[in-house]
Amino acid sequence: MRSSADKRARLASFLAALAFFLSAVEYMLPRPVPFMRLGLANLPILLAVDLLPFGGFIILVVVKVLGMSLLTGSLFSYIALFSLAGTMASALVMRGLRLAAGRKLSYLGLCVAGAMASNLAQVALARVFVFGPSARYMLPAFLGLGLVSGTLLGLFAQLFARGSRWLAMVGEDAHGS
Amino acid sequence: MRGAADRPGPVRRFAARFGATRLDAAFIAAAAAAFIASAMLIYGGPSSAYAVVSTDSGEWVFPLAEDREFVVEGALGLVVIRIEGGAVYFRESPCKNQLCVGAAPVSSPGQWSACLPSGVFIRVEGGAAEEDEFDALVR
């Protein structure tokens, strides 16, 4: 029988691989607006809020950003920094809210809050490093996109979570160990 | 047997289907309120008249009423911007992904277009009174 640490390591690896795969899917999808992303690759991070210990969770975030940056060829540009700031802000907000609110908040609320945090962090970086005060003109568009993409992904995550026997099983493992 | 009055409304049925909670609804409402408030604050200016082009090396203001093409220095090299038919857009950019060149022209106040790799930002601002007073300004 496998140890719980072994199971957690395998689960973290699986979620990282899933994030990498979903990054590739997201990269292939056409974007109606240049900055618009659905954030599919954030789904494993959303699920990991309840499945991985904090250290493994942060490693997953970094691996997701590295994977996505490798795929898009932006690893050694400041676009990777935007991606890291957005994903990290989103992940920490989702993790913090789960700690604070527990099950009163479903994946839907977590995902909306995470998407808004991610987009706010990216607008803040754009203001500091690229566009200066003009960056405020990006804010409503980014908040609107965050609301739409967060809601869609959150609804999908809820449907998935309610129907997935795999998630129920790994969830039991994560909380039982 | 339950009467029609006892049947849950569409919002409750939707929430039950997805397992959404009251706190979820509160977060979505707060996010929507933040979006609407920011849009009203930032885009709720007077009617459109000119394009403001920001780069690392400065800020230029061009009236949208007059067609013209101009070049600014971006982080990667020269960026060609065109004003045509009251709208402004990126015509050429040395950036790799060319998202800025593919973006639609912008013409209304509050609209913007940006080339992230080049660090060039175009926004449309209002002020019909200023429209006829200048050919171009450097800020």
Interface residues (C-beta under 8 A of the other chain):
Chain A: P34 G73 S77 I79 A101 K104 L105 S106 L108 G109 V112 A113 M116 A126 V130 F131 G132 S134 A135 R136 Y137 M138 L139 P140 L143 G144 G146 L147 G150 T151 G154 L155 Q158 L159 A161 R162
Chain B: F18 G19 A20 T21 R22 L23 D24 A26 F27 I28 A31 A32 A34 F35 S38 A39 I42 Y43 V52 S54 K96 L99 C100 G102 A103 G110 W112 A114 L116 P117 G119 F121 R123
